[in-house]
Amino acid sequence: MAQQTVKKIGKRPVNKRPGNLEALRDTWIIMKPFVHFSIKALRVLAHALIFIVKNIPKPDDHKPVAKKNDKIIKI
């Protein structure tokens, strides 16, 4: 004869606690898309900052152009 299991209302089955490896694996599965997105976003920001810094004019480039006042005015 088969055994009968009696389920009582309001009683929940005892769940075993997940181990550290299972918890880490679950966390990584959830966080993986966010990590990849943040790495790509930081890469875009870094390239933008490098572009901005490279295009800042250097102080040597803005030397005043000396006007040649070699004109002789005869009166």
C-alpha positions as CSV (number, residue, x, y, z in Angstrom):
1,M,0.0,0.0,0.0
2,A,1.3,3.5,-0.9
3,Q,2.3,5.9,1.8
4,Q,0.1,8.9,2.2
5,T,1.7,12.3,2.9
6,V,-0.4,14.7,4.8
7,K,-0.1,18.4,3.9
8,K,-1.2,20.8,6.5
9,I,-2.5,24.2,5.6
10,G,-0.1,27.0,6.6
11,K,3.0,24.8,6.8
12,R,5.6,25.5,4.2
13,P,8.2,22.9,3.2
14,V,11.7,23.5,4.7
15,N,14.0,24.9,2.0
16,K,17.6,24.3,2.4
17,R,19.8,27.4,2.2
18,P,21.8,27.7,-1.0
19,G,25.6,27.4,-0.8
20,N,28.1,30.2,-1.5
21,L,28.8,29.0,-5.0
22,E,25.2,28.8,-5.9
23,A,24.6,32.3,-4.5
24,L,27.6,33.7,-6.4
25,R,26.5,32.0,-9.6
26,D,22.9,33.4,-9.3
27,T,24.3,36.9,-8.5
28,W,26.6,36.8,-11.5
29,I,23.8,35.7,-13.8
30,I,21.6,38.6,-12.7
31,M,24.4,41.2,-12.7
32,K,26.2,40.2,-15.9
33,P,24.2,42.5,-18.3
34,F,24.7,45.5,-16.0
35,V,28.5,44.8,-15.8
36,H,28.8,44.6,-19.5
37,F,26.8,47.7,-20.1
38,S,28.8,49.7,-17.5
39,I,32.1,48.6,-19.1
40,K,30.9,49.7,-22.5
41,A,29.6,53.0,-21.1
42,L,33.0,53.7,-19.4
43,R,34.8,52.9,-22.7
44,V,32.7,55.4,-24.5
45,L,33.3,58.1,-21.9
46,A,37.0,57.4,-21.9
47,H,37.2,57.8,-25.7
48,A,35.2,61.0,-25.5
49,L,37.5,62.5,-22.9
50,I,40.6,61.5,-24.9
51,F,39.1,63.1,-28.0
52,I,38.4,66.3,-26.0
53,V,41.9,66.5,-24.5
54,K,43.5,65.9,-27.9
55,N,41.6,68.7,-29.5
56,I,42.4,71.3,-26.8
57,P,44.6,73.9,-28.5
58,K,48.2,74.0,-27.3
59,P,49.6,77.2,-25.8
60,D,52.3,77.2,-28.5
61,D,49.8,77.3,-31.3
62,H,48.5,80.8,-30.4
63,K,51.6,82.9,-30.9
64,P,50.6,86.4,-32.0
65,V,51.3,87.0,-35.6
66,A,53.7,89.9,-35.8
67,K,52.5,92.5,-38.1
68,K,55.0,93.7,-40.5
69,N,55.1,97.5,-40.4
70,D,57.7,97.8,-43.1
71,K,55.7,100.3,-45.0
72,I,57.5,103.5,-45.6
73,I,55.3,106.6,-45.7
74,K,56.9,109.5,-47.6
75,I,55.6,112.9,-46.9
